[in-house]
Amino acid sequence: MKTSSSSYLYLRFFYGLIILILLVVVCNKSSAQNRYNWRNWVDEQVHASDSLSMKTQKTFHLNKYLKNDIPFKETWHYTMRDGKVVIFQVRYIIDSIEYTEVYYLNRDRLICMEQYESMYYPYYEDDIKRGEVLFFENEVLRQCVALGKGNTGLASRGQEYASLQKFYDRFKELKRHIW
């Protein structure tokens, strides 16, 4: 009898704990929806830009050279809404490493930046060696998510400045070729 009684108490405690967790999740979700949440806003913008780019994406290529005169080709994709760029992507391959940069914009300001390095395979395989996703609000780095080896996931002021500078340089280059 003791084992069934203790099992019963354990189950009651377990179910009570589950109900408590569900209540906390529901309460937090409802209160979060009533406040401005920058992350939800960025997610909505990224989703809208991705959806639009599936329909109206434009592409061009740039031939470039490394410092030792080794040629490589960048493939640029961009999407516009109401005369403004909302997303652009740059892809290139150097020494069997494929580099991908994705920039999401709102009113010409960076809101999300993705950078990935992956092994290049002629037939698609998802093998990201390293990457990061950076989220910005008013050109201030709010969150950095790191993937793979070599990334600490800790965003520093230097990383924030370097990422914004990279975006400004790429955006200026994009504008030179589309306008």
DOFI-971420 format. One record per residue (C-alpha): residue number from 1; residue in three letters; x, y, z. Coordinates in nm, 2 decimals, always signed. Example, Ala and Ser with C-alpha at 12.3 -4.5 7.8 and 13.67 -1.06 7.14 Angstrom:
BEGIN
<r 1, 'Ala', <+1.23, -0.45, +0.78>>
<r 2, 'Ser', <+1.37, -0.11, +0.71>>
END
This chain:
BEGIN
<r 1, 'Met', <+0.00, +0.00, +0.00>>
<r 2, 'Lys', <+0.28, +0.24, +0.07>>
<r 3, 'Thr', <+0.42, +0.22, -0.28>>
<r 4, 'Ser', <+0.08, +0.29, -0.44>>
<r 5, 'Ser', <+0.02, +0.58, -0.20>>
<r 6, 'Ser', <+0.36, +0.73, -0.27>>
<r 7, 'Ser', <+0.31, +0.67, -0.65>>
<r 8, 'Tyr', <-0.03, +0.85, -0.62>>
<r 9, 'Leu', <+0.13, +1.15, -0.44>>
<r 10, 'Tyr', <+0.41, +1.16, -0.70>>
<r 11, 'Leu', <+0.16, +1.16, -0.99>>
<r 12, 'Arg', <-0.05, +1.43, -0.82>>
<r 13, 'Phe', <+0.26, +1.64, -0.77>>
<r 14, 'Phe', <+0.37, +1.58, -1.13>>
<r 15, 'Tyr', <+0.03, +1.68, -1.28>>
<r 16, 'Gly', <+0.02, +1.98, -1.05>>
<r 17, 'Leu', <+0.36, +2.09, -1.17>>
<r 18, 'Ile', <+0.25, +2.05, -1.54>>
<r 19, 'Ile', <-0.06, +2.26, -1.48>>
<r 20, 'Leu', <+0.15, +2.53, -1.31>>
<r 21, 'Ile', <+0.39, +2.54, -1.60>>
<r 22, 'Leu', <+0.11, +2.57, -1.85>>
<r 23, 'Leu', <-0.05, +2.85, -1.66>>
<r 24, 'Val', <+0.28, +3.04, -1.65>>
<r 25, 'Val', <+0.33, +2.99, -2.02>>
<r 26, 'Val', <-0.02, +3.11, -2.10>>
<r 27, 'Cys', <+0.00, +3.41, -1.88>>
<r 28, 'Asn', <+0.34, +3.52, -2.01>>
<r 29, 'Lys', <+0.22, +3.47, -2.37>>
<r 30, 'Ser', <-0.09, +3.68, -2.32>>
<r 31, 'Ser', <+0.10, +3.96, -2.14>>
<r 32, 'Ala', <+0.38, +3.96, -2.40>>
<r 33, 'Gln', <+0.12, +4.01, -2.68>>
<r 34, 'Asn', <+0.00, +4.33, -2.52>>
<r 35, 'Arg', <+0.34, +4.48, -2.51>>
<r 36, 'Tyr', <+0.57, +4.58, -2.79>>
<r 37, 'Asn', <+0.82, +4.30, -2.84>>
<r 38, 'Trp', <+1.11, +4.38, -3.08>>
<r 39, 'Arg', <+1.18, +4.02, -3.14>>
<r 40, 'Asn', <+0.83, +3.94, -3.26>>
<r 41, 'Trp', <+0.83, +4.25, -3.48>>
<r 42, 'Val', <+1.16, +4.14, -3.64>>
<r 43, 'Asp', <+1.03, +3.79, -3.69>>
<r 44, 'Glu', <+0.72, +3.93, -3.87>>
<r 45, 'Gln', <+0.94, +4.15, -4.09>>
<r 46, 'Val', <+1.17, +3.87, -4.18>>
<r 47, 'His', <+0.88, +3.64, -4.26>>
<r 48, 'Ala', <+0.71, +3.90, -4.48>>
<r 49, 'Ser', <+1.04, +3.97, -4.67>>
<r 50, 'Asp', <+1.10, +3.60, -4.72>>
<r 51, 'Ser', <+0.75, +3.55, -4.85>>
<r 52, 'Leu', <+0.78, +3.84, -5.09>>
<r 53, 'Ser', <+1.12, +3.73, -5.21>>
<r 54, 'Met', <+0.98, +3.40, -5.32>>
<r 55, 'Lys', <+0.77, +3.59, -5.58>>
<r 56, 'Thr', <+0.97, +3.90, -5.68>>
<r 57, 'Gln', <+1.34, +3.83, -5.62>>
<r 58, 'Lys', <+1.59, +3.97, -5.87>>
<r 59, 'Thr', <+1.94, +3.85, -5.93>>
<r 60, 'Phe', <+2.27, +3.98, -6.07>>
<r 61, 'His', <+2.63, +3.86, -6.06>>
<r 62, 'Leu', <+2.96, +4.04, -5.98>>
<r 63, 'Asn', <+3.30, +3.91, -6.08>>
<r 64, 'Lys', <+3.56, +3.99, -5.82>>
<r 65, 'Tyr', <+3.92, +3.90, -5.73>>
<r 66, 'Leu', <+4.10, +3.80, -5.42>>
<r 67, 'Lys', <+4.42, +3.99, -5.32>>
<r 68, 'Asn', <+4.63, +3.72, -5.51>>
<r 69, 'Asp', <+4.42, +3.78, -5.83>>
<r 70, 'Ile', <+4.22, +3.46, -5.79>>
<r 71, 'Pro', <+3.87, +3.52, -5.94>>
<r 72, 'Phe', <+3.54, +3.44, -5.78>>
<r 73, 'Lys', <+3.18, +3.53, -5.86>>
<r 74, 'Glu', <+2.93, +3.68, -5.62>>
<r 75, 'Thr', <+2.56, +3.61, -5.68>>
<r 76, 'Trp', <+2.33, +3.88, -5.54>>
<r 77, 'His', <+1.96, +3.84, -5.49>>
<r 78, 'Tyr', <+1.74, +4.13, -5.37>>
<r 79, 'Thr', <+1.37, +4.20, -5.32>>
<r 80, 'Met', <+1.20, +4.54, -5.31>>
<r 81, 'Arg', <+0.87, +4.66, -5.16>>
<r 82, 'Asp', <+0.74, +5.01, -5.23>>
<r 83, 'Gly', <+1.07, +5.12, -5.39>>
<r 84, 'Lys', <+1.28, +5.00, -5.09>>
<r 85, 'Val', <+1.50, +4.70, -5.05>>
<r 86, 'Val', <+1.36, +4.47, -4.79>>
<r 87, 'Ile', <+1.61, +4.18, -4.82>>
<r 88, 'Phe', <+1.92, +4.11, -5.01>>
<r 89, 'Gln', <+2.16, +3.81, -5.01>>
<r 90, 'Val', <+2.52, +3.76, -5.13>>
<r 91, 'Arg', <+2.66, +3.42, -5.20>>
<r 92, 'Tyr', <+3.01, +3.32, -5.32>>
<r 93, 'Ile', <+3.24, +3.02, -5.31>>
<r 94, 'Ile', <+3.61, +3.03, -5.23>>
<r 95, 'Asp', <+3.82, +2.72, -5.19>>
<r 96, 'Ser', <+3.52, +2.48, -5.15>>
<r 97, 'Ile', <+3.37, +2.71, -4.88>>
<r 98, 'Glu', <+3.04, +2.87, -4.96>>
<r 99, 'Tyr', <+2.97, +3.20, -4.79>>
<r 100, 'Thr', <+2.62, +3.33, -4.75>>
<r 101, 'Glu', <+2.52, +3.68, -4.62>>
<r 102, 'Val', <+2.16, +3.77, -4.58>>
<r 103, 'Tyr', <+2.04, +4.12, -4.48>>
<r 104, 'Tyr', <+1.69, +4.21, -4.38>>
<r 105, 'Leu', <+1.60, +4.58, -4.39>>
<r 106, 'Asn', <+1.32, +4.80, -4.27>>
<r 107, 'Arg', <+1.33, +5.15, -4.42>>
<r 108, 'Asp', <+1.69, +5.11, -4.53>>
<r 109, 'Arg', <+1.79, +5.01, -4.18>>
<r 110, 'Leu', <+1.93, +4.67, -4.08>>
<r 111, 'Ile', <+1.71, +4.46, -3.86>>
<r 112, 'Cys', <+1.86, +4.11, -3.91>>
<r 113, 'Met', <+2.18, +3.98, -4.05>>
<r 114, 'Glu', <+2.27, +3.62, -4.12>>
<r 115, 'Gln', <+2.62, +3.50, -4.21>>
<r 116, 'Tyr', <+2.70, +3.14, -4.29>>
<r 117, 'Glu', <+3.00, +2.94, -4.40>>
<r 118, 'Ser', <+2.94, +2.59, -4.53>>
<r 119, 'Met', <+3.12, +2.33, -4.73>>
<r 120, 'Tyr', <+3.03, +2.36, -5.10>>
<r 121, 'Tyr', <+2.88, +2.05, -5.25>>
<r 122, 'Pro', <+2.77, +2.04, -5.61>>
<r 123, 'Tyr', <+2.46, +1.86, -5.48>>
<r 124, 'Tyr', <+2.29, +2.04, -5.20>>
<r 125, 'Glu', <+2.38, +1.92, -4.85>>
<r 126, 'Asp', <+2.32, +2.13, -4.54>>
<r 127, 'Asp', <+2.66, +2.13, -4.37>>
<r 128, 'Ile', <+2.71, +2.47, -4.19>>
<r 129, 'Lys', <+3.06, +2.50, -4.05>>
<r 130, 'Arg', <+2.99, +2.82, -3.88>>
<r 131, 'Gly', <+2.74, +3.10, -3.88>>
<r 132, 'Glu', <+2.56, +3.37, -3.69>>
<r 133, 'Val', <+2.23, +3.55, -3.69>>
<r 134, 'Leu', <+2.23, +3.91, -3.55>>
<r 135, 'Phe', <+1.92, +4.10, -3.46>>
<r 136, 'Phe', <+1.92, +4.48, -3.45>>
<r 137, 'Glu', <+1.69, +4.75, -3.32>>
<r 138, 'Asn', <+1.76, +5.11, -3.42>>
<r 139, 'Glu', <+2.11, +5.00, -3.54>>
<r 140, 'Val', <+2.19, +4.85, -3.19>>
<r 141, 'Leu', <+2.27, +4.48, -3.17>>
<r 142, 'Arg', <+2.01, +4.32, -2.95>>
<r 143, 'Gln', <+2.09, +3.96, -2.99>>
<r 144, 'Cys', <+2.34, +3.73, -3.15>>
<r 145, 'Val', <+2.29, +3.36, -3.21>>
<r 146, 'Ala', <+2.61, +3.17, -3.31>>
<r 147, 'Leu', <+2.63, +2.83, -3.48>>
<r 148, 'Gly', <+2.91, +2.59, -3.53>>
<r 149, 'Lys', <+3.28, +2.61, -3.44>>
<r 150, 'Gly', <+3.47, +2.92, -3.38>>
<r 151, 'Asn', <+3.18, +3.13, -3.25>>
<r 152, 'Thr', <+3.14, +3.21, -2.88>>
<r 153, 'Gly', <+2.79, +3.35, -2.92>>
<r 154, 'Leu', <+2.90, +3.66, -2.72>>
<r 155, 'Ala', <+2.83, +3.98, -2.90>>
<r 156, 'Ser', <+3.09, +4.25, -2.84>>
<r 157, 'Arg', <+3.09, +4.62, -2.93>>
<r 158, 'Gly', <+3.36, +4.54, -3.19>>
<r 159, 'Gln', <+3.14, +4.28, -3.35>>
<r 160, 'Glu', <+2.84, +4.52, -3.35>>
<r 161, 'Tyr', <+3.05, +4.78, -3.53>>
<r 162, 'Ala', <+3.21, +4.54, -3.77>>
<r 163, 'Ser', <+2.87, +4.39, -3.86>>
<r 164, 'Leu', <+2.71, +4.73, -3.92>>
<r 165, 'Gln', <+3.00, +4.84, -4.13>>
<r 166, 'Lys', <+2.98, +4.53, -4.34>>
<r 167, 'Phe', <+2.61, +4.59, -4.39>>
<r 168, 'Tyr', <+2.67, +4.96, -4.49>>
<r 169, 'Asp', <+2.94, +4.86, -4.74>>
<r 170, 'Arg', <+2.73, +4.58, -4.89>>
<r 171, 'Phe', <+2.42, +4.80, -4.91>>
<r 172, 'Lys', <+2.61, +5.08, -5.08>>
<r 173, 'Glu', <+2.75, +4.82, -5.33>>
<r 174, 'Leu', <+2.39, +4.69, -5.40>>
<r 175, 'Lys', <+2.26, +5.04, -5.46>>
<r 176, 'Arg', <+2.53, +5.11, -5.71>>
<r 177, 'His', <+2.43, +4.81, -5.92>>
<r 178, 'Ile', <+2.05, +4.84, -5.90>>
<r 179, 'Trp', <+1.99, +5.22, -5.94>>
END
